[in-house]
Amino acid sequence: MTQDRPSKPDNTPALCTPCAGIQRNWRRAPGHVELQQHGNRKEERASGLVTITRYQCDQCGTIWDYENDKQNLHAGWSIVSR
C-alpha cells in the first residue's frame, strides 16, 4: 500500500476576489476600486517611451504595475509581488 505525501504548503497569500478578476497583459483592462496608486515611471521600449504606474491593493496587499504602451495590446496589468 502506498502512502500519499502531503502537498507542499503554499505560503503565497491568495489574491482577493477583485484582484483575481483583473485581466492581465491586456491594455485598457480595468483594475478595481481598492487599488491605490503609488507613483509612476517612464521606461524605454522598442515602440518608444511608456508609462508604468504602480498600484497596491488595500484588501490583499498585492502590488501591481500597469504598463500603458499604446503600441502593445498585450501591455497592461502585471503582478509585481504578493
C-alpha positions in Angstrom: 0.0 0.0 0.0 1.4 3.4 -0.9 1.0 6.4 1.3 0.2 9.8 -0.3 2.6 12.6 0.6 1.0 15.8 1.8 1.2 18.6 -0.7 3.8 21.3 -0.1 2.3 24.3 1.7 2.0 27.4 -0.4 2.9 30.5 1.7 1.9 32.9 -1.1 -1.2 34.8 0.1 -4.2 34.5 -2.1 -5.5 37.3 -4.3 -8.7 38.9 -3.2 -11.7 38.4 -5.5 -11.4 41.8 -7.2 -7.7 41.3 -7.9 -8.3 37.8 -9.2 -10.8 39.3 -11.7 -8.2 41.7 -13.3 -7.4 40.7 -16.8 -3.6 40.6 -17.1 -1.5 41.6 -20.0 -4.3 43.4 -21.9 -4.1 47.1 -22.4 -7.1 49.1 -21.2 -8.4 46.3 -19.0 -9.9 47.9 -15.8 -8.4 47.5 -12.3 -10.7 47.8 -9.3 -11.6 50.4 -6.7 -9.3 49.2 -3.9 -6.1 49.7 -5.9 -4.2 52.7 -4.6 -1.7 54.4 -6.9 1.9 54.5 -5.6 3.7 56.5 -8.3 4.8 56.0 -11.9 7.9 55.9 -14.0 8.9 56.1 -17.7 10.7 53.2 -19.4 12.0 52.8 -22.9 10.5 50.1 -25.2 11.1 49.3 -28.8 8.0 51.3 -29.6 9.2 54.4 -27.6 8.8 55.7 -24.1 5.9 54.2 -22.0 4.4 55.0 -18.6 4.3 52.3 -15.9 2.1 53.0 -12.9 2.5 51.1 -9.6 -0.6 50.2 -7.5 -1.2 48.3 -4.3 -4.5 46.6 -3.3 -5.9 47.8 0.0 -7.6 44.4 0.5 -5.0 41.8 -0.2 -1.8 43.8 -0.5 -0.9 42.7 -4.0 1.4 45.1 -5.8 0.5 45.7 -9.5 2.2 47.5 -12.4 0.1 48.9 -15.2 2.0 49.5 -18.4 0.4 52.0 -20.8 2.0 51.2 -24.1 -0.3 52.3 -26.9 1.7 50.2 -29.4 1.4 46.9 -27.5 -2.1 45.5 -27.0 -0.6 42.9 -24.5 0.8 45.5 -22.2 -1.4 46.3 -19.2 -1.7 44.8 -15.7 1.0 42.5 -14.2 1.7 41.4 -10.6 4.9 42.6 -9.1 4.6 40.8 -5.7 2.0 39.4 -3.3 
